[in-house]
Amino acid sequence: MVLGVSHFEALWNAGGLCIMMDTKGSGMRKETRAFVETVSQELRLPEPIVEFGALQVEGQEKYADLRPLFAGKRFIGCDMRAGRGVDRIENVHGLTFRDEEVGSVLMLDTLEHVQYPFK
């Protein structure tokens, strides 16, 4: 499966939710985290919640960890390389998730790192 707008539309139509933010920076910004905190409190997100770009870079290990915001929910952290916060290695240009396996998608400050972000 190639990640594209049609896949996000399919997720939305199936009752899922896709949240994408890209503020172009290194690491998670306080505004981004505050937004996700609000989402976690105000919206009932279908599970599992899958975060693309979940690798917690040095110096942001606790700040960029979104799992505590979704306590009690199934959360899968994905990135292109192993490391802190990553449960599953995934390339957004060739995802291995089965149809209807994802409930909600978080993609925060990630697209600038994707080779073909419009594909």
Backbone as a chain_set.jsonl record, in Angstrom:
{"seq": "MVLGVSHFEALWNAGGLCIMMDTKGSGMRKETRAFVETVSQELRLPEPIVEFGALQVEGQEKYADLRPLFAGKRFIGCDMRAGRGVDRIENVHGLTFRDEEVGSVLMLDTLEHVQYPFK", "coords": {"N": [[0.843, -1.169, 0.0], [0.58, 2.187, -0.807], [1.066, 5.209, 0.778], [-1.251, 7.71, 0.602], [-3.487, 10.432, -0.26], [-5.935, 9.208, -0.812], [-5.91, 6.969, 0.848], [-6.077, 8.102, 3.374], [-8.583, 9.257, 3.122], [-10.099, 6.942, 2.88], [-9.684, 5.858, 5.407], [-10.929, 7.821, 6.965], [-13.596, 7.603, 6.015], [-14.182, 5.115, 6.968], [-14.631, 5.58, 9.558], [-12.413, 6.233, 10.96], [-9.675, 8.351, 12.04], [-7.473, 10.811, 10.893], [-4.719, 12.672, 11.688], [-2.709, 15.163, 10.672], [0.116, 17.124, 10.956], [2.453, 19.558, 10.088], [5.027, 21.378, 10.906], [7.487, 22.067, 10.129], [10.33, 21.61, 11.403], [12.876, 20.698, 13.773], [12.393, 18.035, 15.73], [9.702, 17.833, 18.164], [7.455, 20.483, 18.503], [6.282, 22.769, 21.064], [3.691, 23.706, 20.561], [2.656, 21.779, 18.883], [2.628, 19.515, 20.519], [0.829, 20.443, 22.473], [-1.472, 20.647, 20.919], [-1.93, 17.913, 20.32], [-2.359, 16.968, 22.903], [-4.802, 18.238, 23.475], [-6.435, 17.058, 21.506], [-6.323, 14.387, 22.393], [-7.778, 14.553, 24.726], [-10.268, 15.557, 23.994], [-11.36, 14.193, 21.772], [-12.681, 11.046, 20.736], [-10.715, 8.703, 19.733], [-10.539, 6.209, 17.264], [-9.13, 2.959, 17.7], [-6.363, 0.889, 16.611], [-4.193, 3.594, 17.557], [-1.987, 5.022, 15.426], [1.178, 6.256, 15.121], [3.114, 7.897, 12.792], [6.467, 8.549, 12.286], [7.508, 8.32, 14.822], [9.905, 8.076, 16.166], [11.814, 9.009, 18.876], [13.798, 11.618, 19.154], [17.13, 12.39, 20.319], [17.228, 14.116, 23.338], [14.585, 14.763, 23.344], [13.187, 12.703, 24.366], [11.233, 12.274, 26.418], [9.44, 14.393, 26.053], [8.518, 14.13, 23.418], [7.191, 11.77, 23.559], [4.204, 10.431, 22.99], [2.553, 8.475, 23.969], [1.675, 8.449, 26.758], [-0.401, 10.284, 26.617], [-2.447, 8.93, 25.514], [-3.33, 6.943, 27.239], [-4.239, 3.643, 28.082], [-5.156, 3.043, 25.582], [-4.642, 1.299, 22.498], [-1.599, 1.796, 21.025], [0.612, 2.412, 18.413], [3.825, 3.004, 17.584], [5.522, 4.142, 14.77], [8.309, 4.2, 12.555], [10.993, 4.838, 10.218], [13.288, 3.743, 11.128], [14.727, 1.83, 13.797], [14.389, 2.498, 17.304], [13.997, 4.518, 20.277], [10.616, 4.733, 21.167], [9.659, 3.513, 18.902], [7.723, 0.972, 17.666], [7.298, -0.452, 15.439], [8.793, -0.903, 12.329], [8.313, 1.055, 9.557], [7.777, 2.224, 6.241], [6.48, 5.03, 4.831], [5.934, 5.016, 2.149], [5.443, 2.456, 1.475], [3.59, 0.886, 3.124], [2.903, -1.726, 5.514], [0.618, -2.359, 6.82], [-2.499, -4.033, 7.13], [-5.644, -3.755, 5.366], [-8.032, -1.8, 7.052], [-6.746, -2.094, 9.482], [-5.787, -0.01, 10.94], [-6.843, 2.456, 13.192], [-6.675, 5.237, 13.858], [-4.565, 7.882, 12.704], [-1.563, 9.502, 13.468], [0.503, 11.99, 12.343], [3.031, 13.907, 12.708], [5.012, 16.684, 12.232], [6.504, 15.32, 10.278], [6.341, 15.001, 7.479], [8.26, 16.543, 6.113], [10.433, 14.956, 6.108], [9.96, 12.88, 4.432], [10.559, 11.255, 1.392], [8.945, 11.472, -0.949], [6.541, 13.357, -0.452], [4.015, 13.942, -1.544], [3.068, 11.718, -2.7]], "CA": [[0.0, 0.0, 0.0], [1.296, 3.453, -0.848], [0.351, 6.212, 1.546], [-1.711, 8.829, -0.215], [-4.721, 11.056, 0.209], [-7.045, 8.256, -0.898], [-5.881, 6.098, 2.017], [-6.599, 8.864, 4.5], [-10.013, 9.358, 2.889], [-10.672, 5.636, 3.214], [-9.663, 5.748, 6.866], [-11.973, 8.719, 7.462], [-14.89, 7.033, 5.673], [-14.385, 3.925, 7.789], [-14.826, 6.003, 10.939], [-11.12, 6.517, 11.565], [-9.27, 9.744, 12.069], [-6.093, 11.063, 10.516], [-4.272, 13.998, 12.089], [-1.394, 15.45, 10.124], [0.619, 18.478, 11.169], [3.837, 19.681, 9.659], [5.434, 22.74, 11.224], [8.864, 22.198, 9.639], [11.31, 21.87, 12.43], [13.578, 19.536, 14.286], [11.772, 17.642, 16.98], [8.328, 18.255, 18.369], [7.279, 21.821, 19.064], [5.328, 22.795, 22.17], [2.352, 23.888, 20.016], [2.23, 20.488, 18.355], [2.292, 18.663, 21.667], [-0.388, 20.984, 23.079], [-2.57, 20.251, 20.045], [-2.184, 16.484, 20.518], [-2.958, 16.839, 24.234], [-6.207, 18.625, 23.34], [-7.088, 15.991, 20.737], [-6.436, 13.184, 23.231], [-8.787, 14.802, 25.763], [-11.565, 15.962, 23.458], [-11.863, 13.295, 20.738], [-12.594, 9.6, 20.942], [-10.009, 8.198, 18.559], [-10.587, 4.762, 17.048], [-7.857, 2.263, 17.892], [-5.191, 1.44, 17.272], [-3.667, 4.892, 17.166], [-0.688, 4.769, 14.808], [1.961, 7.476, 14.893], [4.214, 7.803, 11.849], [7.485, 9.507, 12.716], [7.466, 8.187, 16.278], [11.243, 8.02, 16.759], [12.052, 10.101, 19.82], [15.177, 12.047, 18.963], [17.886, 12.701, 21.522], [16.848, 15.358, 23.996], [13.127, 14.904, 23.366], [12.654, 11.377, 24.664], [9.996, 12.339, 27.205], [8.559, 15.405, 25.489], [7.927, 13.634, 22.174], [6.483, 10.519, 23.827], [2.77, 10.709, 23.011], [1.812, 7.355, 24.556], [0.946, 8.782, 27.987], [-1.605, 11.053, 26.3], [-3.459, 7.977, 25.06], [-3.267, 5.839, 28.203], [-5.32, 2.67, 27.987], [-5.489, 2.803, 24.178], [-3.592, 0.623, 21.736], [-0.79, 2.818, 20.359], [1.722, 1.813, 17.676], [4.771, 3.988, 17.073], [6.188, 3.679, 13.548], [9.328, 5.047, 11.964], [11.807, 4.111, 9.242], [14.417, 3.095, 11.805], [14.465, 1.424, 15.17], [14.825, 3.412, 18.345], [13.042, 4.817, 21.344], [9.294, 5.124, 20.701], [9.3, 2.798, 17.677], [7.259, -0.412, 17.836], [7.194, -1.114, 14.143], [9.497, -0.226, 11.246], [7.428, 1.262, 8.409], [8.106, 3.247, 5.265], [5.169, 5.528, 4.417], [5.751, 4.741, 0.726], [5.158, 1.033, 1.304], [3.103, 0.416, 4.424], [2.573, -3.147, 5.596], [-0.642, -2.544, 7.542], [-3.603, -4.595, 6.355], [-6.825, -2.901, 5.285], [-8.826, -1.631, 8.273], [-5.949, -2.433, 10.663], [-5.453, 1.233, 11.626], [-8.012, 3.228, 13.582], [-6.36, 6.659, 13.755], [-3.178, 8.151, 12.309], [-0.904, 10.741, 13.86], [1.706, 12.258, 11.556], [3.355, 15.234, 13.23], [6.367, 17.111, 11.879], [7.084, 14.146, 9.627], [6.335, 15.04, 6.015], [9.48, 17.114, 5.538], [11.45, 13.897, 6.092], [9.495, 11.869, 3.493], [11.137, 11.518, 0.078], [7.913, 11.902, -1.888], [5.42, 13.634, 0.445], [2.737, 14.054, -2.232], [2.75, 10.423, -3.306]], "C": [[0.888, 1.231, 0.0], [0.454, 4.477, -0.126], [-0.017, 7.368, 0.635], [-3.016, 9.367, 0.326], [-5.868, 10.065, 0.196], [-7.071, 7.319, 0.305], [-6.394, 6.822, 3.25], [-8.099, 9.051, 4.359], [-10.703, 8.051, 3.25], [-10.728, 5.44, 4.723], [-10.772, 6.599, 7.464], [-13.356, 8.118, 7.215], [-15.208, 5.796, 6.498], [-14.577, 4.29, 9.261], [-13.538, 6.305, 11.657], [-10.802, 7.995, 11.5], [-7.797, 9.842, 11.711], [-5.75, 12.492, 10.889], [-2.868, 14.179, 11.563], [-1.059, 16.898, 10.407], [2.06, 18.495, 10.712], [4.257, 21.123, 9.845], [6.877, 22.999, 10.855], [9.838, 22.596, 10.734], [11.989, 20.592, 12.846], [12.991, 19.193, 15.641], [10.373, 18.213, 17.108], [8.277, 19.624, 19.03], [6.214, 21.794, 20.154], [3.901, 22.962, 21.67], [1.791, 22.576, 19.486], [1.814, 19.572, 19.49], [0.997, 19.136, 22.326], [-1.617, 20.607, 22.247], [-2.938, 18.786, 20.27], [-2.792, 16.238, 21.896], [-4.45, 17.164, 24.173], [-6.993, 17.552, 22.601], [-7.328, 14.772, 21.624], [-7.52, 13.327, 24.293], [-10.19, 15.001, 25.194], [-12.174, 15.006, 22.433], [-11.721, 11.842, 21.148], [-11.992, 9.002, 19.674], [-10.163, 6.689, 18.44], [-9.186, 4.168, 17.191], [-7.626, 1.246, 16.778], [-4.845, 2.819, 16.726], [-2.251, 4.637, 16.666], [-0.008, 6.107, 14.559], [3.08, 7.165, 13.916], [5.197, 8.917, 12.172], [7.61, 9.502, 14.227], [8.834, 8.144, 16.945], [11.469, 9.241, 17.635], [13.529, 10.465, 19.768], [15.808, 12.441, 20.286], [17.5, 14.077, 22.054], [15.351, 15.571, 24.076], [12.446, 13.591, 23.752], [11.335, 11.425, 25.432], [8.989, 13.292, 26.585], [7.822, 14.89, 24.256], [7.173, 12.321, 22.362], [4.995, 10.812, 23.992], [1.949, 9.612, 23.678], [1.058, 7.722, 25.83], [-0.331, 9.588, 27.742], [-2.766, 10.156, 25.891], [-3.459, 6.73, 25.95], [-4.497, 4.938, 28.063], [-5.755, 2.382, 26.559], [-4.322, 2.095, 23.5], [-2.903, 1.665, 20.863], [0.391, 2.136, 19.699], [2.591, 2.938, 17.122], [5.535, 3.419, 15.896], [7.223, 4.698, 13.094], [10.123, 4.19, 10.99], [13.002, 3.415, 9.88], [14.043, 2.802, 13.25], [14.97, 2.484, 16.142], [13.718, 3.637, 19.365], [11.732, 5.337, 20.743], [8.798, 4.359, 19.483], [8.954, 1.347, 18.003], [7.357, -1.191, 16.538], [7.912, -0.264, 13.091], [8.552, -0.162, 10.049], [7.998, 2.357, 7.525], [6.769, 3.742, 4.717], [4.904, 5.32, 2.928], [5.464, 3.266, 0.457], [4.705, 0.421, 2.615], [2.71, -1.05, 4.382], [1.309, -3.408, 6.406], [-1.69, -3.133, 6.601], [-4.746, -3.582, 6.306], [-7.579, -2.942, 6.606], [-8.071, -2.017, 9.547], [-5.633, -1.203, 11.507], [-6.729, 1.988, 11.95], [-7.812, 4.708, 13.38], [-4.882, 6.82, 13.438], [-2.752, 9.492, 12.868], [0.354, 10.873, 13.01], [2.065, 13.715, 11.831], [4.8, 15.586, 12.913], [7.141, 15.989, 11.2], [7.258, 14.329, 8.121], [7.592, 15.634, 5.406], [10.608, 16.088, 5.459], [11.115, 12.786, 5.088], [9.978, 12.233, 2.092], [10.127, 12.065, -0.912], [6.63, 12.211, -1.092], [4.062, 13.735, -0.234], [2.277, 12.743, -2.857], [1.888, 9.601, -2.382]], "O": [[1.859, 1.29, 0.753], [-0.742, 4.599, -0.387], [0.848, 7.934, -0.032], [-3.583, 8.813, 1.268], [-6.698, 10.077, 1.105], [-8.149, 6.913, 0.741], [-7.072, 6.222, 4.084], [-8.823, 9.012, 5.354], [-11.773, 8.058, 3.858], [-11.708, 4.916, 5.251], [-11.479, 6.153, 8.368], [-14.199, 8.124, 8.112], [-16.376, 5.467, 6.703], [-14.675, 3.407, 10.112], [-13.555, 6.606, 12.85], [-11.577, 8.787, 10.965], [-6.979, 9.047, 12.175], [-6.422, 13.426, 10.452], [-1.948, 13.457, 11.946], [-1.856, 17.794, 10.131], [2.799, 17.537, 10.933], [3.898, 21.992, 9.05], [7.438, 24.032, 11.221], [10.118, 23.776, 10.947], [11.695, 19.521, 12.315], [13.085, 19.976, 16.586], [9.922, 18.982, 16.259], [8.983, 19.88, 20.005], [5.353, 20.914, 20.173], [2.976, 22.423, 22.278], [0.6, 22.297, 19.624], [0.766, 18.929, 19.426], [0.158, 18.316, 22.696], [-2.672, 20.289, 22.796], [-4.116, 18.452, 20.396], [-3.659, 15.376, 22.036], [-5.267, 16.45, 24.753], [-8.089, 17.179, 23.019], [-8.414, 14.193, 21.606], [-8.114, 12.334, 24.714], [-11.181, 14.654, 25.837], [-13.391, 15.01, 22.243], [-10.763, 11.459, 21.819], [-12.682, 8.821, 18.67], [-9.942, 5.965, 19.412], [-8.19, 4.802, 16.844], [-8.556, 0.808, 16.101], [-5.165, 3.156, 15.586], [-1.416, 4.101, 17.394], [-0.548, 6.977, 13.875], [3.901, 6.282, 14.163], [4.815, 10.078, 12.314], [7.797, 10.55, 14.845], [8.917, 8.173, 18.172], [11.33, 10.375, 17.179], [14.388, 9.735, 20.26], [15.117, 12.781, 21.247], [17.454, 15.062, 21.316], [14.888, 16.458, 24.793], [11.259, 13.403, 23.488], [10.412, 10.675, 25.113], [7.791, 13.01, 26.596], [6.64, 15.178, 24.069], [6.577, 11.813, 21.412], [4.573, 11.371, 25.005], [0.759, 9.805, 23.928], [-0.103, 7.338, 25.973], [-1.241, 9.573, 28.571], [-3.924, 10.571, 25.919], [-3.574, 5.607, 25.461], [-5.628, 5.408, 27.942], [-6.641, 1.555, 26.345], [-3.165, 2.271, 23.881], [-3.549, 2.336, 20.058], [1.101, 1.364, 20.343], [2.142, 3.728, 16.292], [6.13, 2.346, 15.994], [7.03, 5.906, 13.234], [9.953, 2.972, 10.938], [13.655, 2.589, 9.242], [13.168, 3.44, 13.834], [15.869, 3.262, 15.824], [12.654, 3.021, 19.308], [11.732, 6.256, 19.923], [7.651, 4.528, 19.069], [9.771, 0.598, 18.539], [7.482, -2.416, 16.532], [7.67, 0.938, 12.977], [8.053, -1.186, 9.584], [8.625, 3.3, 8.008], [5.997, 2.944, 4.187], [3.76, 5.436, 2.488], [5.261, 2.881, -0.694], [5.367, -0.465, 3.154], [2.248, -1.556, 3.359], [0.965, -4.564, 6.653], [-1.757, -2.774, 5.425], [-4.799, -2.659, 7.119], [-7.741, -4.006, 7.203], [-8.693, -2.242, 10.585], [-5.249, -1.336, 12.669], [-7.598, 2.146, 11.093], [-8.667, 5.379, 12.8], [-4.053, 6.007, 13.845], [-3.471, 10.486, 12.762], [1.177, 9.958, 12.97], [1.477, 14.633, 11.259], [5.714, 14.853, 13.291], [8.304, 15.745, 11.521], [8.239, 13.848, 7.554], [7.962, 15.27, 4.289], [11.625, 16.331, 4.811], [11.9, 11.854, 4.913], [9.829, 13.373, 1.654], [10.417, 13.017, -1.636], [5.719, 11.383, -1.07], [3.04, 13.623, 0.442], [1.212, 12.681, -3.472], [1.517, 8.477, -2.721]]}, "num_chains": 1, "name": "protein.A"}
